[in-house]
């Protein structure tokens, strides 16, 4: 577990401090499970209502940012009197260490659950170096 914190440091988004929003909408921080295997870090984020067309995943300067946008449903010929389910966008950022192979990150989404696979860089293998006479 200690290795996971070295490889992937969580940075929760605080919209008022780190980013300026261009949409007048709530921004939720999605709940995430992080699972480490021998060769990968698996990141699973709950983003209900988001599909593959409305997810952006950016990796810049070692920061992986997940953004999901939801378009609210319109009620035809109805007026909402009371609603407990709030609709908003999702955003969360993570610092990625050098132990992750950033060129091989893969993502998929199904039923509002985003799965990211972050493969670890293979450790350098020991090898014999031949010495030539000059």
SVG drawing of the C-alpha trace seen along z (x, -y; Angstrom):
<svg xmlns="http://www.w3.org/2000/svg" viewBox="-47 -31 90 41">
<polyline fill="none" stroke="black" stroke-width="0.4" points="0.0,0.0 2.9,-2.4 4.1,-1.9 0.7,-3.0 1.0,-6.4 4.4,-6.9 3.2,-6.0 -0.2,-7.8 -0.8,-10.8 -4.3,-12.0 -5.1,-15.6 -8.7,-16.4 -10.0,-19.3 -11.2,-22.3 -13.0,-24.4 -12.6,-27.7 -8.9,-27.3 -7.3,-25.4 -9.6,-25.9 -12.1,-28.3 -15.3,-26.8 -16.8,-28.1 -20.2,-26.4 -22.5,-27.4 -22.8,-23.9 -21.8,-21.9 -18.6,-19.9 -18.4,-16.7 -15.2,-14.8 -15.9,-11.2 -15.3,-8.3 -12.3,-6.3 -10.9,-2.9 -7.2,-2.3 -6.0,1.2 -2.4,2.3 -1.3,5.4 2.2,6.6 2.4,4.8 -0.3,2.1 -2.3,-0.4 -6.0,-0.1 -8.1,-3.2 -11.9,-2.8 -14.0,-6.0 -17.8,-6.2 -19.3,-8.8 -23.0,-8.1 -24.6,-9.4 -21.3,-9.8 -20.6,-7.9 -17.5,-7.7 -18.4,-10.8 -18.5,-13.0 -15.3,-12.0 -11.9,-13.8 -8.7,-12.3 -5.7,-14.6 -2.1,-13.9 0.1,-16.9 3.2,-17.5 2.7,-14.3 -0.9,-15.2 -3.7,-12.9 -7.1,-14.8 -10.4,-13.1 -13.4,-15.3 -16.9,-14.1 -19.7,-16.3 -23.4,-15.5 -26.2,-17.2 -29.2,-17.4 -32.4,-15.7 -35.3,-18.1 -38.7,-17.2 -41.3,-17.8 -44.6,-19.3 -43.5,-18.7 -42.3,-20.9 -39.8,-19.5 -41.2,-20.2 -38.5,-18.4 -35.3,-16.6 -32.7,-14.9 -30.5,-13.7 -28.2,-16.6 -26.7,-16.7 -23.3,-18.2 -20.0,-17.5 -17.1,-15.4 -13.5,-16.3 -10.5,-14.8 -6.8,-14.9 -3.9,-12.6 -0.2,-13.1 1.5,-10.3 5.0,-9.2 7.8,-8.1 7.1,-4.4 4.0,-4.6 4.4,-4.0 2.5,-7.1 2.4,-6.1 0.5,-2.8 -2.4,-4.1 -5.7,-2.7 -9.3,-3.7 -12.8,-2.3 -16.2,-3.2 -19.3,-1.1 -22.5,-2.1 -21.0,-5.2 -17.9,-3.5 -14.6,-4.6 -11.7,-2.1 -8.1,-3.2 -5.2,-0.9 -1.8,-2.5 0.9,0.0 4.1,-0.2 7.5,-0.7 9.4,2.5 12.5,2.4 15.8,2.2 17.3,5.7 20.8,6.5 23.0,7.1 26.7,7.8 28.5,5.0 31.3,6.1 34.5,4.2 36.4,3.7 40.1,2.9 40.8,-0.5"/>
</svg>
